């Protein structure tokens, strides 16, 4: 289906379809965190923004191909998540001492 859409749509329609899919993925992630897990995670979009900003910089400044920026942007968002998570609770992100999402210190 993606190959057919890539062959039959113009550049503008592909750009719009790409943005729709990206925001749909972001919405699915928020649905998992907030809906299924029941957590209020106010910083979810920050990691999305870190990955997007990293990808944008690599494409514009270093002229990398989009597909090469994907692993780098995923790694940048993951590193930011580990650093922020470790700094926030003083422990590994995978073993928090208590639930501190959207709670005052």
N, CA, C and O atoms as a MOPAC input file, in Angstrom:
PM7 MOZYME 1SCF
protein

 N      0.81400 1    -1.17700 1     0.00000 1
 C      0.00000 1     0.00000 1     0.00000 1
 C      0.87000 1     1.25900 1     0.00000 1
 O      0.55400 1     2.24000 1    -0.67200 1
 N      1.97900 1     1.22000 1     0.76600 1
 C      2.86800 1     2.37500 1     0.79600 1
 C      3.53800 1     2.58800 1    -0.55100 1
 O      3.75700 1     3.72800 1    -0.96200 1
 N      3.86700 1     1.49800 1    -1.24500 1
 C      4.48000 1     1.63600 1    -2.56500 1
 C      3.51800 1     2.24000 1    -3.56900 1
 O      3.91200 1     3.05200 1    -4.40600 1
 N      2.26300 1     1.84600 1    -3.48700 1
 C      1.25300 1     2.40500 1    -4.38900 1
 C      1.05100 1     3.87700 1    -4.09600 1
 O      0.95000 1     4.68300 1    -5.02100 1
 N      0.99100 1     4.24600 1    -2.81200 1
 C      0.80800 1     5.65000 1    -2.44800 1
 C      2.02300 1     6.47000 1    -2.87100 1
 O      1.87500 1     7.60600 1    -3.32200 1
 N      3.21300 1     5.90900 1    -2.73100 1
 C      4.42200 1     6.62100 1    -3.13500 1
 C      4.50200 1     6.86600 1    -4.62400 1
 O      5.08100 1     7.86100 1    -5.06200 1
 N      3.93100 1     5.97800 1    -5.40000 1
 C      3.95300 1     6.12200 1    -6.85300 1
 C      2.84600 1     7.03100 1    -7.37300 1
 O      3.01200 1     7.68000 1    -8.40500 1
 N      1.71700 1     7.08200 1    -6.66700 1
 C      0.56600 1     7.79300 1    -7.21600 1
 C      0.34400 1     9.17900 1    -6.62500 1
 O     -0.37600 1     9.97800 1    -7.22500 1
 N      0.92800 1     9.49500 1    -5.48000 1
 C      0.70100 1    10.79000 1    -4.84600 1
 C      1.81400 1    11.76200 1    -5.18200 1
 O      2.95100 1    11.36400 1    -5.43800 1
 N      1.46900 1    13.06100 1    -5.17700 1
 C      2.48700 1    14.08400 1    -5.41100 1
 C      3.24000 1    14.36600 1    -4.10500 1
 O      2.92400 1    13.78800 1    -3.06500 1
 N      4.23000 1    15.25200 1    -4.16500 1
 C      5.07900 1    15.52000 1    -3.00100 1
 C      4.29900 1    16.09100 1    -1.82900 1
 O      4.53600 1    15.71300 1    -0.68200 1
 N      3.36900 1    16.99800 1    -2.10700 1
 C      2.58900 1    17.61200 1    -1.03200 1
 C      1.74700 1    16.56300 1    -0.30600 1
 O      1.70500 1    16.54100 1     0.92400 1
 N      1.08800 1    15.71000 1    -1.05300 1
 C      0.23900 1    14.68500 1    -0.43700 1
 C      1.07600 1    13.69400 1     0.37400 1
 O      0.63400 1    13.23600 1     1.42700 1
 N      2.26000 1    13.36300 1    -0.09600 1
 C      3.14800 1    12.47500 1     0.66600 1
 C      3.61900 1    13.14000 1     1.95300 1
 O      3.72600 1    12.48000 1     2.98700 1
 N      3.89900 1    14.44100 1     1.90100 1
 C      4.30600 1    15.16200 1     3.09400 1
 C      3.18500 1    15.18900 1     4.12500 1
 O      3.41400 1    14.95400 1     5.31200 1
 N      1.97600 1    15.47500 1     3.66500 1
 C      0.83300 1    15.50200 1     4.58000 1
 C      0.57500 1    14.11200 1     5.15600 1
 O      0.32400 1    13.97400 1     6.35300 1
 N      0.63600 1    13.08900 1     4.31900 1
 C      0.41700 1    11.71900 1     4.79800 1
 C      1.49700 1    11.31800 1     5.79800 1
 O      1.20400 1    10.64100 1     6.78400 1
 N      2.72500 1    11.72300 1     5.56000 1
 C      3.81000 1    11.42600 1     6.49600 1
 C      3.59400 1    12.07700 1     7.85000 1
 O      3.80700 1    11.45100 1     8.88800 1
 N      3.16900 1    13.33800 1     7.83700 1
 C      2.89200 1    14.02000 1     9.11000 1
 C      1.72500 1    13.38500 1     9.85000 1
 O      1.75100 1    13.26000 1    11.07400 1
 N      0.70900 1    12.98700 1     9.10800 1
 C     -0.42800 1    12.31800 1     9.73800 1
 C      0.02900 1    11.03200 1    10.42000 1
 O     -0.37900 1    10.74400 1    11.54500 1
 N      0.86800 1    10.26700 1     9.74800 1
 C      1.35700 1     9.01800 1    10.33700 1
 C      2.25600 1     9.26100 1    11.54300 1
 O      2.18800 1     8.51700 1    12.52200 1
 N      3.09200 1    10.28500 1    11.48900 1
 C      3.96900 1    10.60100 1    12.61900 1
 C      3.14200 1    10.99400 1    13.83600 1
 O      3.40400 1    10.52700 1    14.94400 1
 N      2.14000 1    11.85400 1    13.63200 1
 C      1.29700 1    12.25500 1    14.76300 1
 C      0.42100 1    11.11000 1    15.24600 1
 O      0.06700 1    11.05800 1    16.42300 1
 N      0.07000 1    10.20400 1    14.36200 1
 C     -0.69000 1     9.02300 1    14.79300 1
 C      0.16900 1     8.13900 1    15.69500 1
 O     -0.33000 1     7.59700 1    16.68100 1
 N      1.43800 1     7.98900 1    15.37300 1
 C      2.34500 1     7.21700 1    16.22000 1
 C      2.49800 1     7.89500 1    17.58100 1
 O      2.49900 1     7.22200 1    18.61200 1
 N      2.62800 1     9.22700 1    17.58800 1
 C      2.71300 1     9.95600 1    18.85100 1
 C      1.43600 1     9.77200 1    19.66200 1
 O      1.49800 1     9.57700 1    20.87600 1
 N      0.29000 1     9.83200 1    19.01300 1
 C     -0.98000 1     9.63900 1    19.70800 1
 C     -1.12300 1     8.23600 1    20.26600 1
 O     -1.65300 1     8.05700 1    21.36300 1
 N     -0.65800 1     7.23600 1    19.52300 1
 C     -0.69800 1     5.86500 1    20.04300 1
 C      0.18500 1     5.70000 1    21.27400 1
 O     -0.18300 1     5.00000 1    22.21700 1
 N      1.33500 1     6.33500 1    21.26300 1
 C      2.21800 1     6.27100 1    22.42900 1
 C      1.59400 1     6.92600 1    23.64900 1
 O      1.68400 1     6.39800 1    24.75800 1
 N      0.96200 1     8.07700 1    23.44900 1
 C      0.28200 1     8.74600 1    24.56100 1
 C     -0.87800 1     7.88900 1    25.05500 1
 O     -1.12600 1     7.82200 1    26.25900 1
 N     -1.59100 1     7.23300 1    24.13700 1
 C     -2.69300 1     6.36600 1    24.52600 1
 C     -2.20100 1     5.20700 1    25.40100 1
 O     -2.86500 1     4.83900 1    26.37000 1
 N     -1.06300 1     4.64300 1    25.07000 1
 C     -0.51600 1     3.54600 1    25.87000 1
 C     -0.13400 1     4.04200 1    27.25800 1
 O     -0.46800 1     3.40800 1    28.25800 1
 N      0.56600 1     5.17300 1    27.32600 1
 C      1.03700 1     5.67600 1    28.62000 1
 C     -0.12100 1     6.15000 1    29.49400 1
 O     -0.20200 1     5.79100 1    30.66900 1
 N     -1.01000 1     6.95000 1    28.92800 1
 C     -2.08200 1     7.53900 1    29.72400 1
 C     -3.28000 1     6.60200 1    29.82800 1
 O     -3.84100 1     6.43100 1    30.91000 1
 N     -3.67200 1     5.99900 1    28.71800 1
 C     -4.87700 1     5.18000 1    28.70800 1
 C     -4.71400 1     3.82800 1    29.35900 1
 O     -5.43700 1     3.50500 1    30.30200 1
 N     -3.78400 1     3.03600 1    28.87900 1
 C     -3.62900 1     1.67400 1    29.39700 1
 C     -2.89000 1     1.63200 1    30.72500 1
 O     -3.28800 1     0.90700 1    31.63700 1
 N     -1.81100 1     2.40800 1    30.83900 1
 C     -1.02000 1     2.37600 1    32.07300 1
 C     -1.61700 1     3.25600 1    33.15800 1
 O     -1.34300 1     3.04100 1    34.33900 1
 N     -2.42200 1     4.23700 1    32.79000 1
 C     -3.05300 1     5.11200 1    33.76600 1
 C     -2.10600 1     6.11700 1    34.38400 1
 O     -2.36300 1     6.60600 1    35.48400 1
 N     -1.01500 1     6.43900 1    33.70600 1
 C     -0.04800 1     7.39000 1    34.22300 1
 C     -0.22900 1     8.74300 1    33.54100 1
 O     -0.54800 1     8.80900 1    32.35400 1
 N     -0.02700 1     9.79600 1    34.28100 1
 C     -0.06100 1    11.12800 1    33.69600 1
 C      1.38100 1    11.55300 1    33.47200 1
 O      2.04800 1    12.02500 1    34.39200 1
 N      1.84600 1    11.38600 1    32.27000 1
 C      3.23100 1    11.67500 1    31.92600 1
 C      3.27400 1    12.97300 1    31.14900 1
 O      2.94700 1    12.99400 1    29.96200 1
 N      3.66900 1    14.04800 1    31.79200 1
 C      3.65200 1    15.36000 1    31.16300 1
 C      4.84800 1    15.60600 1    30.24700 1
 O      4.83300 1    16.55800 1    29.46700 1
 N      5.87300 1    14.77800 1    30.32100 1
 C      7.06100 1    14.99000 1    29.51100 1
 C      7.16800 1    14.07000 1    28.31600 1
 O      8.24000 1    13.95600 1    27.72300 1
 N      6.08100 1    13.41000 1    27.94600 1
 C      6.11300 1    12.44500 1    26.84700 1
 C      6.52300 1    13.10500 1    25.53500 1
 O      7.33100 1    12.55500 1    24.78800 1
 N      5.97700 1    14.26100 1    25.26100 1
 C      6.27000 1    14.94400 1    23.99300 1
 C      7.69600 1    15.48400 1    23.94200 1
 O      8.21400 1    15.75300 1    22.85800 1
 N      8.33300 1    15.64500 1    25.08700 1
 C      9.70900 1    16.15200 1    25.09800 1
 C     10.65700 1    15.18600 1    24.40300 1
 O     11.55200 1    15.61200 1    23.67300 1
 N     10.46900 1    13.89500 1    24.62200 1
 C     11.34400 1    12.91500 1    23.97500 1
 C     11.05500 1    12.82500 1    22.48200 1
 O     11.96500 1    12.59600 1    21.68500 1
 N      9.80600 1    13.00100 1    22.10200 1
 C      9.43400 1    13.09500 1    20.69000 1
 C     10.14600 1    14.29300 1    20.06300 1
 O     10.67000 1    14.19600 1    18.95400 1
 N     10.16300 1    15.41800 1    20.77200 1
 C     10.80500 1    16.62900 1    20.25500 1
 C     12.32200 1    16.47100 1    20.17300 1
 O     12.94300 1    16.96200 1    19.23000 1
 N     12.91900 1    15.79800 1    21.14100 1
 C     14.37600 1    15.58300 1    21.11500 1
 C     14.77000 1    14.75500 1    19.89500 1
 O     15.73900 1    15.07300 1    19.20700 1
 N     14.01400 1    13.69400 1    19.63400 1
 C     14.29700 1    12.87900 1    18.45100 1
 C     14.09000 1    13.63600 1    17.16300 1
 O     14.89600 1    13.52200 1    16.23900 1
 N     13.01800 1    14.41100 1    17.08500 1
 C     12.74100 1    15.18800 1    15.87400 1
 C     13.79800 1    16.26400 1    15.65100 1
 O     14.23600 1    16.48100 1    14.52100 1
 N     14.20800 1    16.93400 1    16.71500 1
 C     15.22000 1    17.98000 1    16.60200 1
 C     16.56600 1    17.39100 1    16.17600 1
 O     17.26900 1    17.97100 1    15.34800 1
 N     16.91700 1    16.25000 1    16.73800 1
 C     18.16500 1    15.58000 1    16.36000 1
 C     18.14200 1    15.19600 1    14.89000 1
 O     19.11700 1    15.41000 1    14.17000 1
 N     17.03500 1    14.63400 1    14.45200 1
 C     16.91700 1    14.25300 1    13.04200 1
 C     16.99800 1    15.47100 1    12.13400 1
 O     17.66900 1    15.44200 1    11.10200 1
 N     16.31700 1    16.53600 1    12.51900 1
 C     16.35400 1    17.76500 1    11.71600 1
 C     17.74700 1    18.35900 1    11.60800 1
 O     18.16700 1    18.78200 1    10.53100 1
 N     18.46500 1    18.39100 1    12.73000 1
 C     19.83100 1    18.92500 1    12.69400 1
 C     20.75500 1    18.08300 1    11.82900 1
 O     21.56000 1    18.61800 1    11.06600 1
 N     20.64100 1    16.77300 1    11.94700 1
 C     21.50500 1    15.90300 1    11.14700 1
 C     21.21900 1    16.03500 1     9.65800 1
 O     22.13300 1    15.96700 1     8.83700 1
 N     19.95400 1    16.22200 1     9.31200 1
 C     19.60400 1    16.37600 1     7.90300 1
 C     20.07500 1    17.72600 1     7.36600 1
 O     20.66100 1    17.79400 1     6.28600 1
 N     19.82000 1    18.80400 1     8.11900 1
 C     20.13700 1    20.14800 1     7.62100 1
 C     21.61400 1    20.50500 1     7.71800 1
 O     22.18500 1    21.05100 1     6.77400 1
 N     22.23100 1    20.20300 1     8.84500 1
 C     23.61600 1    20.64400 1     9.05900 1
 C     24.64400 1    19.67100 1     8.49700 1
 O     25.63200 1    20.09400 1     7.89600 1
 N     24.42200 1    18.37100 1     8.68600 1
 C     25.40500 1    17.38500 1     8.23900 1
 C     25.01400 1    16.68900 1     6.94300 1
 O     25.77900 1    15.88300 1     6.41200 1
 N     23.81100 1    17.00200 1     6.42600 1
 C     23.30100 1    16.46200 1     5.16800 1
 C     23.24900 1    14.94200 1     5.16600 1
 O     23.60700 1    14.30200 1     4.17700 1
 N     22.80300 1    14.36700 1     6.28000 1
 C     22.61200 1    12.92400 1     6.36400 1
 C     21.33100 1    12.54200 1     5.65200 1
 O     20.42800 1    13.36300 1     5.49000 1
 N     21.25900 1    11.30400 1     5.23200 1
 C     20.03300 1    10.76500 1     4.68200 1
 C     19.03700 1    10.54900 1     5.82400 1
 O     19.43300 1    10.27200 1     6.95700 1
 N     17.74000 1    10.67700 1     5.51600 1
 C     16.71300 1    10.53400 1     6.55500 1
 C     16.81500 1     9.20000 1     7.27700 1
 O     16.69200 1     9.14700 1     8.50000 1
 N     17.03600 1     8.13000 1     6.53500 1
 C     17.05800 1     6.79700 1     7.13900 1
 C     18.25800 1     6.60800 1     8.04900 1
 O     18.21300 1     5.78300 1     8.96100 1
 N     19.33200 1     7.35400 1     7.82000 1
 C     20.48700 1     7.28600 1     8.71600 1
 C     20.26600 1     8.08000 1     9.99200 1
 O     20.88900 1     7.80400 1    11.01700 1
 N     19.37500 1     9.07300 1     9.92900 1
 C     19.11400 1     9.86900 1    11.13000 1
 C     18.18900 1     9.16200 1    12.11400 1
 O     18.16800 1     9.51400 1    13.29400 1
 N     17.42800 1     8.18000 1    11.65800 1
 C     16.48500 1     7.50900 1    12.55100 1
 C     17.16600 1     6.83900 1    13.74300 1
 O     16.75400 1     7.08100 1    14.87800 1
 N     18.19300 1     6.00300 1    13.53500 1
 C     18.84900 1     5.41000 1    14.71500 1
 C     19.49000 1     6.45900 1    15.62200 1
 O     19.48000 1     6.31500 1    16.84500 1
 N     20.04300 1     7.51000 1    15.02800 1
 C     20.67200 1     8.55500 1    15.83500 1
 C     19.64000 1     9.32000 1    16.65100 1
 O     19.89800 1     9.65300 1    17.80800 1
 N     18.48600 1     9.60200 1    16.07700 1
 C     17.46400 1    10.33100 1    16.82500 1
 C     16.83500 1     9.45400 1    17.90400 1
 O     16.49700 1     9.95100 1    18.97900 1
 N     16.67300 1     8.16600 1    17.63700 1
 C     16.17200 1     7.24800 1    18.65600 1
 C     17.17300 1     7.16000 1    19.80900 1
 O     16.78400 1     7.16500 1    20.97700 1
 N     18.45200 1     7.08000 1    19.47600 1
 C     19.48700 1     7.00900 1    20.51600 1
 C     19.52900 1     8.29600 1    21.33500 1
 O     19.69700 1     8.24200 1    22.55400 1
 N     19.38200 1     9.44500 1    20.69200 1
 C     19.40100 1    10.72100 1    21.42000 1
 C     18.22500 1    10.81800 1    22.38000 1
 O     18.38700 1    11.26200 1    23.51600 1
 N     17.04300 1    10.40600 1    21.93400 1
 C     15.86400 1    10.43600 1    22.81800 1
 C     16.02600 1     9.43900 1    23.95600 1
 O     15.63000 1     9.72800 1    25.08400 1
 N     16.60000 1     8.27400 1    23.68300 1
 C     16.80000 1     7.26900 1    24.72800 1
 C     17.81900 1     7.74500 1    25.75700 1
 O     17.61900 1     7.56700 1    26.95800 1
 N     18.90000 1     8.34200 1    25.29700 1
 C     19.91900 1     8.85800 1    26.22600 1
 C     19.32500 1     9.97300 1    27.08800 1
 O     19.57000 1    10.02600 1    28.29300 1
 N     18.55200 1    10.85300 1    26.47700 1
 C     17.90200 1    11.92400 1    27.24100 1
 C     16.94500 1    11.34200 1    28.27500 1
 O     16.86700 1    11.83700 1    29.39900 1
 N     16.22200 1    10.30000 1    27.90100 1
 C     15.31200 1     9.66200 1    28.84400 1
 C     16.02900 1     9.03800 1    30.01900 1
 O     15.57100 1     9.15300 1    31.15600 1
 N     17.14100 1     8.38100 1    29.76600 1
 C     17.91500 1     7.76200 1    30.84800 1
 C     18.52300 1     8.82900 1    31.74600 1
 O     18.48600 1     8.70100 1    32.97000 1
 N     19.08200 1     9.87800 1    31.15400 1
 C     19.69700 1    10.94700 1    31.95300 1
 C     18.64400 1    11.65200 1    32.80400 1
 O     18.85200 1    11.86500 1    33.99900 1
 N     17.53300 1    12.00900 1    32.20400 1
 C     16.47600 1    12.69700 1    32.95000 1
 C     15.87500 1    11.76900 1    33.99800 1
 O     15.61100 1    12.20000 1    35.12100 1
 N     15.65700 1    10.51100 1    33.65300 1
 C     15.10000 1     9.55800 1    34.60400 1
 C     16.03300 1     9.29200 1    35.77000 1
 O     15.58200 1     9.19800 1    36.91100 1
 N     17.31200 1     9.17000 1    35.50800 1
 C     18.27600 1     8.92200 1    36.58400 1
 C     18.40700 1    10.14100 1    37.47800 1
 O     18.48900 1    10.02400 1    38.70100 1
 N     18.42400 1    11.30000 1    36.86300 1
 C     18.57300 1    12.52900 1    37.62500 1
 C     17.32900 1    12.82500 1    38.45700 1
 O     17.42700 1    13.36400 1    39.55900 1
 N     16.16500 1    12.47300 1    37.92700 1
 C     14.90000 1    12.78000 1    38.60400 1
 C     14.69900 1    11.93900 1    39.86000 1
 O     14.30000 1    12.47600 1    40.89300 1
 N     14.96400 1    10.64000 1    39.80000 1
 C     14.67700 1     9.79700 1    40.96200 1
 C     15.93400 1     9.26300 1    41.62900 1
 O     15.83100 1     8.59200 1    42.65600 1
 N     17.11300 1     9.53000 1    41.09000 1
 C     18.34400 1     9.08100 1    41.72000 1
 C     18.57300 1     7.59000 1    41.60800 1
 O     19.38900 1     7.03200 1    42.34200 1
 N     17.87000 1     6.93900 1    40.70500 1
 C     18.01800 1     5.49800 1    40.52800 1
 C     17.88200 1     5.19200 1    39.04800 1
 O     17.63000 1     6.08300 1    38.23600 1
 N     18.04800 1     3.94500 1    38.71400 1
 C     17.88000 1     3.56300 1    37.31800 1
 C     16.43800 1     3.79500 1    36.89000 1
 O     15.51800 1     3.64400 1    37.69400 1
 N     16.24000 1     4.15500 1    35.65000 1
 C     14.90800 1     4.45400 1    35.14900 1
 C     13.99700 1     3.23900 1    35.21700 1
 O     12.78500 1     3.38400 1    35.37800 1
 N     14.55600 1     2.05700 1    35.09800 1
 C     13.72700 1     0.85500 1    35.08500 1
 C     13.28200 1     0.41900 1    36.47300 1
 O     12.38400 1    -0.41300 1    36.60000 1
 N     13.90200 1     0.97300 1    37.52300 1
 C     13.52500 1     0.58700 1    38.88100 1
 C     13.25300 1     1.82900 1    39.73300 1
 O     14.03300 1     2.13300 1    40.63600 1
 N     12.17300 1     2.54400 1    39.46500 1
 C     11.89700 1     3.74300 1    40.26700 1
 C     11.47100 1     3.37600 1    41.68400 1
 O     10.85200 1     2.33500 1    41.90400 1
 N     11.80000 1     4.22100 1    42.62600 1
 C     11.44600 1     3.97700 1    44.02700 1
 C      9.96500 1     4.21800 1    44.28500 1
 O      9.35000 1     3.52800 1    45.09700 1
 N      9.40100 1     5.18600 1    43.60000 1
 C      7.97500 1     5.46200 1    43.74700 1
 C      7.49000 1     6.13400 1    42.46600 1
 O      8.28600 1     6.53600 1    41.61800 1
 N      6.19000 1     6.24500 1    42.34600 1
 C      5.62100 1     6.91000 1    41.18500 1
 C      5.72300 1     8.41900 1    41.39000 1
 O      5.08900 1     8.97300 1    42.28800 1
 N      6.51500 1     9.07400 1    40.56300 1
 C      6.71200 1    10.51400 1    40.71100 1
 C      6.24800 1    11.26400 1    39.47700 1
 O      6.68400 1    12.39200 1    39.24500 1
 N      5.39100 1    10.67700 1    38.69500 1
 C      4.90700 1    11.35200 1    37.51600 1
 C      3.86500 1    12.38300 1    37.91000 1
 O      2.90200 1    12.05200 1    38.60200 1
 N      4.03700 1    13.60400 1    37.49100 1
 C      3.11900 1    14.71500 1    37.73900 1
 C      2.84500 1    14.90500 1    39.22800 1
 O      1.73600 1    15.26800 1    39.61800 1
 N      3.85400 1    14.65800 1    40.05200 1
 C      3.67600 1    14.88400 1    41.48100 1
 C      4.72400 1    15.90900 1    41.93200 1
 O      5.87400 1    15.86000 1    41.49500 1
 N      4.32700 1    16.82200 1    42.79500 1
 C      5.30100 1    17.82500 1    43.27000 1
 C      6.33100 1    17.18300 1    44.18900 1
 O      6.05200 1    16.20100 1    44.87800 1
 N      7.48900 1    17.74400 1    44.18300 1
 C      8.56600 1    17.23800 1    45.04600 1
 C      8.43900 1    17.73500 1    46.42800 1
 O      9.26300 1    17.40400 1    47.28100 1

